[in-house]
Amino acid sequence: MTIKTLLTTAALTLATATSSFASCQWGHEEAKMTCATGTVYDADSNSCKVVSG
């Protein structure tokens, strides 16, 4: 292989690795809790509570 091919391969590998890492760092959303029908999430107790009324 020529030096030009090796440098191009190294640059593409680095760019791919960097973009994959960057995409993991930003754009995360907070996890959402899903409760069963008739219940609602209570952040104080970190559990689902039955809705009364």
Predicted model as a PDB file, atoms N, CA, C, CB and O in Angstrom, pLDDT in the B-factor column:
MODEL        1                                                                  
ATOM      1  N   MET A   1       0.843  -1.184   0.000  1.00 67.00           N  
ATOM      2  CA  MET A   1       0.000   0.000   0.000  1.00 67.00           C  
ATOM      3  C   MET A   1       0.882   1.239   0.000  1.00 67.00           C  
ATOM      4  CB  MET A   1      -0.955   0.003   1.217  1.00 67.00           C  
ATOM      5  O   MET A   1       1.996   1.253   0.524  1.00 67.00           O  
ATOM      6  N   THR A   2       0.342   2.249  -0.597  1.00 91.00           N  
ATOM      7  CA  THR A   2       1.101   3.496  -0.606  1.00 91.00           C  
ATOM      8  C   THR A   2       0.798   4.284   0.657  1.00 91.00           C  
ATOM      9  CB  THR A   2       0.774   4.335  -1.861  1.00 91.00           C  
ATOM     10  O   THR A   2      -0.174   4.011   1.360  1.00 91.00           O  
ATOM     11  N   ILE A   3       1.628   5.245   0.926  1.00 90.00           N  
ATOM     12  CA  ILE A   3       1.451   6.079   2.109  1.00 90.00           C  
ATOM     13  C   ILE A   3       0.148   6.874   2.025  1.00 90.00           C  
ATOM     14  CB  ILE A   3       2.644   7.030   2.276  1.00 90.00           C  
ATOM     15  O   ILE A   3      -0.502   7.114   3.042  1.00 90.00           O  
ATOM     16  N   LYS A   4      -0.232   7.282   0.813  1.00 87.00           N  
ATOM     17  CA  LYS A   4      -1.463   8.044   0.624  1.00 87.00           C  
ATOM     18  C   LYS A   4      -2.678   7.197   1.005  1.00 87.00           C  
ATOM     19  CB  LYS A   4      -1.581   8.527  -0.837  1.00 87.00           C  
ATOM     20  O   LYS A   4      -3.611   7.698   1.632  1.00 87.00           O  
ATOM     21  N   THR A   5      -2.669   5.936   0.636  1.00 87.00           N  
ATOM     22  CA  THR A   5      -3.774   5.033   0.974  1.00 87.00           C  
ATOM     23  C   THR A   5      -3.843   4.804   2.479  1.00 87.00           C  
ATOM     24  CB  THR A   5      -3.617   3.689   0.241  1.00 87.00           C  
ATOM     25  O   THR A   5      -4.928   4.791   3.059  1.00 87.00           O  
ATOM     26  N   LEU A   6      -2.702   4.624   3.101  1.00 84.00           N  
ATOM     27  CA  LEU A   6      -2.663   4.420   4.550  1.00 84.00           C  
ATOM     28  C   LEU A   6      -3.171   5.647   5.302  1.00 84.00           C  
ATOM     29  CB  LEU A   6      -1.239   4.086   5.000  1.00 84.00           C  
ATOM     30  O   LEU A   6      -3.930   5.521   6.263  1.00 84.00           O  
ATOM     31  N   LEU A   7      -2.756   6.826   4.866  1.00 84.00           N  
ATOM     32  CA  LEU A   7      -3.203   8.058   5.527  1.00 84.00           C  
ATOM     33  C   LEU A   7      -4.709   8.277   5.339  1.00 84.00           C  
ATOM     34  CB  LEU A   7      -2.424   9.267   4.980  1.00 84.00           C  
ATOM     35  O   LEU A   7      -5.390   8.707   6.270  1.00 84.00           O  
ATOM     36  N   THR A   8      -5.225   7.989   4.159  1.00 84.00           N  
ATOM     37  CA  THR A   8      -6.654   8.124   3.905  1.00 84.00           C  
ATOM     38  C   THR A   8      -7.448   7.160   4.773  1.00 84.00           C  
ATOM     39  CB  THR A   8      -6.963   7.882   2.425  1.00 84.00           C  
ATOM     40  O   THR A   8      -8.464   7.539   5.355  1.00 84.00           O  
ATOM     41  N   THR A   9      -6.993   5.922   4.864  1.00 83.00           N  
ATOM     42  CA  THR A   9      -7.660   4.924   5.695  1.00 83.00           C  
ATOM     43  C   THR A   9      -7.649   5.343   7.162  1.00 83.00           C  
ATOM     44  CB  THR A   9      -6.989   3.554   5.530  1.00 83.00           C  
ATOM     45  O   THR A   9      -8.659   5.216   7.855  1.00 83.00           O  
ATOM     46  N   ALA A  10      -6.519   5.837   7.629  1.00 78.00           N  
ATOM     47  CA  ALA A  10      -6.419   6.283   9.019  1.00 78.00           C  
ATOM     48  C   ALA A  10      -7.352   7.459   9.283  1.00 78.00           C  
ATOM     49  CB  ALA A  10      -4.974   6.671   9.354  1.00 78.00           C  
ATOM     50  O   ALA A  10      -8.007   7.504  10.324  1.00 78.00           O  
ATOM     51  N   ALA A  11      -7.421   8.409   8.355  1.00 76.00           N  
ATOM     52  CA  ALA A  11      -8.287   9.570   8.525  1.00 76.00           C  
ATOM     53  C   ALA A  11      -9.758   9.169   8.555  1.00 76.00           C  
ATOM     54  CB  ALA A  11      -8.042  10.577   7.407  1.00 76.00           C  
ATOM     55  O   ALA A  11     -10.519   9.675   9.380  1.00 76.00           O  
ATOM     56  N   LEU A  12     -10.162   8.278   7.675  1.00 74.00           N  
ATOM     57  CA  LEU A  12     -11.547   7.824   7.657  1.00 74.00           C  
ATOM     58  C   LEU A  12     -11.910   7.040   8.911  1.00 74.00           C  
ATOM     59  CB  LEU A  12     -11.799   6.975   6.433  1.00 74.00           C  
ATOM     60  O   LEU A  12     -13.016   7.177   9.434  1.00 74.00           O  
ATOM     61  N   THR A  13     -11.003   6.238   9.382  1.00 78.00           N  
ATOM     62  CA  THR A  13     -11.233   5.481  10.605  1.00 78.00           C  
ATOM     63  C   THR A  13     -11.388   6.414  11.801  1.00 78.00           C  
ATOM     64  CB  THR A  13     -10.089   4.496  10.847  1.00 78.00           C  
ATOM     65  O   THR A  13     -12.279   6.230  12.630  1.00 78.00           O  
ATOM     66  N   LEU A  14     -10.524   7.408  11.885  1.00 69.00           N  
ATOM     67  CA  LEU A  14     -10.585   8.382  12.979  1.00 69.00           C  
ATOM     68  C   LEU A  14     -11.877   9.189  12.907  1.00 69.00           C  
ATOM     69  CB  LEU A  14      -9.365   9.325  12.936  1.00 69.00           C  
ATOM     70  O   LEU A  14     -12.508   9.431  13.935  1.00 69.00           O  
ATOM     71  N   ALA A  15     -12.277   9.607  11.715  1.00 66.00           N  
ATOM     72  CA  ALA A  15     -13.510  10.382  11.561  1.00 66.00           C  
ATOM     73  C   ALA A  15     -14.727   9.564  11.971  1.00 66.00           C  
ATOM     74  CB  ALA A  15     -13.664  10.861  10.114  1.00 66.00           C  
ATOM     75  O   ALA A  15     -15.631  10.089  12.620  1.00 66.00           O  
ATOM     76  N   THR A  16     -14.763   8.310  11.608  1.00 70.00           N  
ATOM     77  CA  THR A  16     -15.879   7.442  11.968  1.00 70.00           C  
ATOM     78  C   THR A  16     -15.936   7.228  13.474  1.00 70.00           C  
ATOM     79  CB  THR A  16     -15.766   6.097  11.247  1.00 70.00           C  
ATOM     80  O   THR A  16     -17.006   7.303  14.077  1.00 70.00           O  
ATOM     81  N   ALA A  17     -14.801   6.965  14.070  1.00 62.00           N  
ATOM     82  CA  ALA A  17     -14.757   6.738  15.519  1.00 62.00           C  
ATOM     83  C   ALA A  17     -15.153   8.000  16.275  1.00 62.00           C  
ATOM     84  CB  ALA A  17     -13.352   6.280  15.954  1.00 62.00           C  
ATOM     85  O   ALA A  17     -15.872   7.927  17.273  1.00 62.00           O  
ATOM     86  N   THR A  18     -14.695   9.142  15.813  1.00 61.00           N  
ATOM     87  CA  THR A  18     -15.017  10.405  16.472  1.00 61.00           C  
ATOM     88  C   THR A  18     -16.494  10.721  16.360  1.00 61.00           C  
ATOM     89  CB  THR A  18     -14.196  11.541  15.880  1.00 61.00           C  
ATOM     90  O   THR A  18     -17.107  11.142  17.341  1.00 61.00           O  
ATOM     91  N   SER A  19     -17.080  10.530  15.189  1.00 60.00           N  
ATOM     92  CA  SER A  19     -18.499  10.836  15.026  1.00 60.00           C  
ATOM     93  C   SER A  19     -19.368   9.875  15.826  1.00 60.00           C  
ATOM     94  CB  SER A  19     -18.887  10.786  13.552  1.00 60.00           C  
ATOM     95  O   SER A  19     -20.408  10.281  16.345  1.00 60.00           O  
ATOM     96  N   SER A  20     -18.975   8.635  15.937  1.00 58.00           N  
ATOM     97  CA  SER A  20     -19.726   7.673  16.735  1.00 58.00           C  
ATOM     98  C   SER A  20     -19.681   8.046  18.209  1.00 58.00           C  
ATOM     99  CB  SER A  20     -19.178   6.257  16.530  1.00 58.00           C  
ATOM    100  O   SER A  20     -20.690   7.953  18.908  1.00 58.00           O  
ATOM    101  N   PHE A  21     -18.524   8.463  18.677  1.00 57.00           N  
ATOM    102  CA  PHE A  21     -18.378   8.867  20.074  1.00 57.00           C  
ATOM    103  C   PHE A  21     -19.180  10.125  20.345  1.00 57.00           C  
ATOM    104  CB  PHE A  21     -16.902   9.092  20.426  1.00 57.00           C  
ATOM    105  O   PHE A  21     -19.851  10.224  21.372  1.00 57.00           O  
ATOM    106  N   ALA A  22     -19.118  11.091  19.433  1.00 55.00           N  
ATOM    107  CA  ALA A  22     -19.814  12.359  19.631  1.00 55.00           C  
ATOM    108  C   ALA A  22     -21.320  12.151  19.674  1.00 55.00           C  
ATOM    109  CB  ALA A  22     -19.451  13.347  18.524  1.00 55.00           C  
ATOM    110  O   ALA A  22     -22.009  12.810  20.453  1.00 55.00           O  
ATOM    111  N   SER A  23     -21.833  11.267  18.870  1.00 53.00           N  
ATOM    112  CA  SER A  23     -23.275  11.046  18.857  1.00 53.00           C  
ATOM    113  C   SER A  23     -23.753  10.408  20.155  1.00 53.00           C  
ATOM    114  CB  SER A  23     -23.663  10.172  17.673  1.00 53.00           C  
ATOM    115  O   SER A  23     -24.928  10.529  20.501  1.00 53.00           O  
ATOM    116  N   CYS A  24     -22.881   9.742  20.867  1.00 54.00           N  
ATOM    117  CA  CYS A  24     -23.263   9.132  22.142  1.00 54.00           C  
ATOM    118  C   CYS A  24     -23.266  10.143  23.281  1.00 54.00           C  
ATOM    119  CB  CYS A  24     -22.324   7.988  22.476  1.00 54.00           C  
ATOM    120  O   CYS A  24     -23.878   9.894  24.320  1.00 54.00           O  
ATOM    121  N   GLN A  25     -22.612  11.248  23.112  1.00 54.00           N  
ATOM    122  CA  GLN A  25     -22.463  12.213  24.193  1.00 54.00           C  
ATOM    123  C   GLN A  25     -23.603  13.222  24.273  1.00 54.00           C  
ATOM    124  CB  GLN A  25     -21.171  12.939  24.036  1.00 54.00           C  
ATOM    125  O   GLN A  25     -23.927  13.703  25.359  1.00 54.00           O  
ATOM    126  N   TRP A  26     -24.211  13.546  23.140  1.00 57.00           N  
ATOM    127  CA  TRP A  26     -25.238  14.580  23.126  1.00 57.00           C  
ATOM    128  C   TRP A  26     -26.535  14.025  22.591  1.00 57.00           C  
ATOM    129  CB  TRP A  26     -24.792  15.777  22.295  1.00 57.00           C  
ATOM    130  O   TRP A  26     -26.554  13.016  21.886  1.00 57.00           O  
ATOM    131  N   GLY A  27     -27.608  14.689  22.930  1.00 58.00           N  
ATOM    132  CA  GLY A  27     -28.897  14.306  22.399  1.00 58.00           C  
ATOM    133  C   GLY A  27     -29.645  13.284  23.232  1.00 58.00           C  
ATOM    134  O   GLY A  27     -30.692  12.793  22.812  1.00 58.00           O  
ATOM    135  N   HIS A  28     -29.129  12.958  24.404  1.00 58.00           N  
ATOM    136  CA  HIS A  28     -29.838  12.009  25.260  1.00 58.00           C  
ATOM    137  C   HIS A  28     -31.020  12.717  25.905  1.00 58.00           C  
ATOM    138  CB  HIS A  28     -28.891  11.411  26.343  1.00 58.00           C  
ATOM    139  O   HIS A  28     -30.927  13.870  26.327  1.00 58.00           O  
ATOM    140  N   GLU A  29     -32.095  12.021  25.967  1.00 65.00           N  
ATOM    141  CA  GLU A  29     -33.267  12.545  26.642  1.00 65.00           C  
ATOM    142  C   GLU A  29     -33.438  11.819  27.969  1.00 65.00           C  
ATOM    143  CB  GLU A  29     -34.530  12.397  25.761  1.00 65.00           C  
ATOM    144  O   GLU A  29     -32.941  10.709  28.160  1.00 65.00           O  
ATOM    145  N   GLU A  30     -34.136  12.456  28.858  1.00 67.00           N  
ATOM    146  CA  GLU A  30     -34.393  11.842  30.153  1.00 67.00           C  
ATOM    147  C   GLU A  30     -35.287  10.625  29.970  1.00 67.00           C  
ATOM    148  CB  GLU A  30     -35.040  12.854  31.125  1.00 67.00           C  
ATOM    149  O   GLU A  30     -36.216  10.645  29.163  1.00 67.00           O  
ATOM    150  N   ALA A  31     -35.008   9.579  30.712  1.00 67.00           N  
ATOM    151  CA  ALA A  31     -35.822   8.364  30.634  1.00 67.00           C  
ATOM    152  C   ALA A  31     -37.226   8.651  31.148  1.00 67.00           C  
ATOM    153  CB  ALA A  31     -35.175   7.212  31.443  1.00 67.00           C  
ATOM    154  O   ALA A  31     -37.410   9.442  32.072  1.00 67.00           O  
ATOM    155  N   LYS A  32     -38.196   8.013  30.550  1.00 70.00           N  
ATOM    156  CA  LYS A  32     -39.592   8.211  30.942  1.00 70.00           C  
ATOM    157  C   LYS A  32     -40.116   6.949  31.607  1.00 70.00           C  
ATOM    158  CB  LYS A  32     -40.466   8.584  29.717  1.00 70.00           C  
ATOM    159  O   LYS A  32     -39.848   5.836  31.155  1.00 70.00           O  
ATOM    160  N   MET A  33     -40.859   7.133  32.675  1.00 66.00           N  
ATOM    161  CA  MET A  33     -41.474   6.024  33.389  1.00 66.00           C  
ATOM    162  C   MET A  33     -42.861   5.795  32.816  1.00 66.00           C  
ATOM    163  CB  MET A  33     -41.538   6.301  34.919  1.00 66.00           C  
ATOM    164  O   MET A  33     -43.620   6.748  32.640  1.00 66.00           O  
ATOM    165  N   THR A  34     -43.199   4.567  32.528  1.00 84.00           N  
ATOM    166  CA  THR A  34     -44.528   4.234  32.021  1.00 84.00           C  
ATOM    167  C   THR A  34     -45.283   3.455  33.091  1.00 84.00           C  
ATOM    168  CB  THR A  34     -44.437   3.413  30.697  1.00 84.00           C  
ATOM    169  O   THR A  34     -44.817   2.432  33.594  1.00 84.00           O  
ATOM    170  N   CYS A  35     -46.448   3.964  33.418  1.00 89.00           N  
ATOM    171  CA  CYS A  35     -47.282   3.313  34.427  1.00 89.00           C  
ATOM    172  C   CYS A  35     -48.483   2.662  33.758  1.00 89.00           C  
ATOM    173  CB  CYS A  35     -47.744   4.326  35.501  1.00 89.00           C  
ATOM    174  O   CYS A  35     -48.869   3.033  32.649  1.00 89.00           O  
ATOM    175  N   ALA A  36     -49.058   1.702  34.435  1.00 90.00           N  
ATOM    176  CA  ALA A  36     -50.241   0.999  33.929  1.00 90.00           C  
ATOM    177  C   ALA A  36     -51.434   1.947  33.889  1.00 90.00           C  
ATOM    178  CB  ALA A  36     -50.563  -0.236  34.806  1.00 90.00           C  
ATOM    179  O   ALA A  36     -51.432   2.989  34.543  1.00 90.00           O  
ATOM    180  N   THR A  37     -52.447   1.577  33.118  1.00 90.00           N  
ATOM    181  CA  THR A  37     -53.669   2.367  33.030  1.00 90.00           C  
ATOM    182  C   THR A  37     -54.289   2.513  34.413  1.00 90.00           C  
ATOM    183  CB  THR A  37     -54.672   1.718  32.050  1.00 90.00           C  
ATOM    184  O   THR A  37     -54.405   1.542  35.161  1.00 90.00           O  
ATOM    185  N   GLY A  38     -54.685   3.734  34.743  1.00 90.00           N  
ATOM    186  CA  GLY A  38     -55.298   3.993  36.047  1.00 90.00           C  
ATOM    187  C   GLY A  38     -54.295   4.375  37.115  1.00 90.00           C  
ATOM    188  O   GLY A  38     -54.667   4.589  38.269  1.00 90.00           O  
ATOM    189  N   THR A  39     -53.031   4.464  36.747  1.00 91.00           N  
ATOM    190  CA  THR A  39     -52.006   4.883  37.695  1.00 91.00           C  
ATOM    191  C   THR A  39     -51.218   6.044  37.096  1.00 91.00           C  
ATOM    192  CB  THR A  39     -51.061   3.700  38.056  1.00 91.00           C  
ATOM    193  O   THR A  39     -51.240   6.277  35.888  1.00 91.00           O  
ATOM    194  N   VAL A  40     -50.534   6.753  37.960  1.00 90.00           N  
ATOM    195  CA  VAL A  40     -49.712   7.881  37.532  1.00 90.00           C  
ATOM    196  C   VAL A  40     -48.385   7.816  38.290  1.00 90.00           C  
ATOM    197  CB  VAL A  40     -50.445   9.251  37.781  1.00 90.00           C  
ATOM    198  O   VAL A  40     -48.330   7.354  39.429  1.00 90.00           O  
ATOM    199  N   TYR A  41     -47.315   8.289  37.635  1.00 88.00           N  
ATOM    200  CA  TYR A  41     -45.989   8.225  38.253  1.00 88.00           C  
ATOM    201  C   TYR A  41     -45.854   9.278  39.340  1.00 88.00           C  
ATOM    202  CB  TYR A  41     -44.888   8.410  37.198  1.00 88.00           C  
ATOM    203  O   TYR A  41     -46.195  10.442  39.126  1.00 88.00           O  
ATOM    204  N   ASP A  42     -45.361   8.878  40.497  1.00 87.00           N  
ATOM    205  CA  ASP A  42     -45.104   9.776  41.630  1.00 87.00           C  
ATOM    206  C   ASP A  42     -43.603   9.895  41.801  1.00 87.00           C  
ATOM    207  CB  ASP A  42     -45.781   9.256  42.951  1.00 87.00           C  
ATOM    208  O   ASP A  42     -42.941   8.941  42.210  1.00 87.00           O  
ATOM    209  N   ALA A  43     -43.061  11.070  41.486  1.00 85.00           N  
ATOM    210  CA  ALA A  43     -41.613  11.276  41.528  1.00 85.00           C  
ATOM    211  C   ALA A  43     -41.057  11.191  42.946  1.00 85.00           C  
ATOM    212  CB  ALA A  43     -41.263  12.621  40.925  1.00 85.00           C  
ATOM    213  O   ALA A  43     -39.908  10.794  43.135  1.00 85.00           O  
ATOM    214  N   ASP A  44     -41.861  11.559  43.944  1.00 90.00           N  
ATOM    215  CA  ASP A  44     -41.381  11.515  45.329  1.00 90.00           C  
ATOM    216  C   ASP A  44     -41.075  10.090  45.786  1.00 90.00           C  
ATOM    217  CB  ASP A  44     -42.414  12.141  46.260  1.00 90.00           C  
ATOM    218  O   ASP A  44     -40.082   9.847  46.472  1.00 90.00           O  
ATOM    219  N   SER A  45     -41.934   9.157  45.401  1.00 89.00           N  
ATOM    220  CA  SER A  45     -41.742   7.762  45.827  1.00 89.00           C  
ATOM    221  C   SER A  45     -41.114   6.909  44.740  1.00 89.00           C  
ATOM    222  CB  SER A  45     -43.068   7.153  46.243  1.00 89.00           C  
ATOM    223  O   SER A  45     -40.814   5.736  44.962  1.00 89.00           O  
ATOM    224  N   ASN A  46     -40.910   7.500  43.547  1.00 86.00           N  
ATOM    225  CA  ASN A  46     -40.355   6.763  42.394  1.00 86.00           C  
ATOM    226  C   ASN A  46     -41.160   5.521  42.081  1.00 86.00           C  
ATOM    227  CB  ASN A  46     -38.905   6.374  42.655  1.00 86.00           C  
ATOM    228  O   ASN A  46     -40.595   4.463  41.802  1.00 86.00           O  
ATOM    229  N   SER A  47     -42.487   5.643  42.127  1.00 89.00           N  
ATOM    230  CA  SER A  47     -43.342   4.503  41.821  1.00 89.00           C  
ATOM    231  C   SER A  47     -44.660   5.001  41.222  1.00 89.00           C  
ATOM    232  CB  SER A  47     -43.602   3.649  43.095  1.00 89.00           C  
ATOM    233  O   SER A  47     -44.940   6.200  41.208  1.00 89.00           O  
ATOM    234  N   CYS A  48     -45.450   4.064  40.733  1.00 91.00           N  
ATOM    235  CA  CYS A  48     -46.760   4.395  40.180  1.00 91.00           C  
ATOM    236  C   CYS A  48     -47.797   4.331  41.292  1.00 91.00           C  
ATOM    237  CB  CYS A  48     -47.137   3.434  39.017  1.00 91.00           C  
ATOM    238  O   CYS A  48     -47.812   3.400  42.096  1.00 91.00           O  
ATOM    239  N   LYS A  49     -48.661   5.336  41.322  1.00 91.00           N  
ATOM    240  CA  LYS A  49     -49.715   5.405  42.334  1.00 91.00           C  
ATOM    241  C   LYS A  49     -51.065   5.334  41.643  1.00 91.00           C  
ATOM    242  CB  LYS A  49     -49.598   6.704  43.185  1.00 91.00           C  
ATOM    243  O   LYS A  49     -51.232   5.857  40.541  1.00 91.00           O  
ATOM    244  N   VAL A  50     -52.027   4.690  42.286  1.00 92.00           N  
ATOM    245  CA  VAL A  50     -53.379   4.570  41.747  1.00 92.00           C  
ATOM    246  C   VAL A  50     -54.032   5.942  41.781  1.00 92.00           C  
ATOM    247  CB  VAL A  50     -54.222   3.528  42.548  1.00 92.00           C  
ATOM    248  O   VAL A  50     -53.972   6.648  42.788  1.00 92.00           O  
ATOM    249  N   VAL A  51     -54.666   6.316  40.653  1.00 89.00           N  
ATOM    250  CA  VAL A  51     -55.364   7.593  40.568  1.00 89.00           C  
ATOM    251  C   VAL A  51     -56.725   7.431  41.241  1.00 89.00           C  
ATOM    252  CB  VAL A  51     -55.517   8.065  39.078  1.00 89.00           C  
ATOM    253  O   VAL A  51     -57.491   6.536  40.884  1.00 89.00           O  
ATOM    254  N   SER A  52     -57.026   8.281  42.201  1.00 82.00           N  
ATOM    255  CA  SER A  52     -58.323   8.197  42.871  1.00 82.00           C  
ATOM    256  C   SER A  52     -59.239   9.284  42.328  1.00 82.00           C  
ATOM    257  CB  SER A  52     -58.166   8.329  44.411  1.00 82.00           C  
ATOM    258  O   SER A  52     -58.798  10.380  41.980  1.00 82.00           O  
ATOM    259  N   GLY A  53     -60.522   8.955  42.265  1.00 67.00           N  
ATOM    260  CA  GLY A  53     -61.495   9.953  41.829  1.00 67.00           C  
ATOM    261  C   GLY A  53     -62.032   9.617  40.551  1.00 67.00           C  
ATOM    262  O   GLY A  53     -62.871  10.346  40.022  1.00 67.00           O  
TER     263      GLY A  53                                                      
ENDMDL                                                                          
END                                                                             
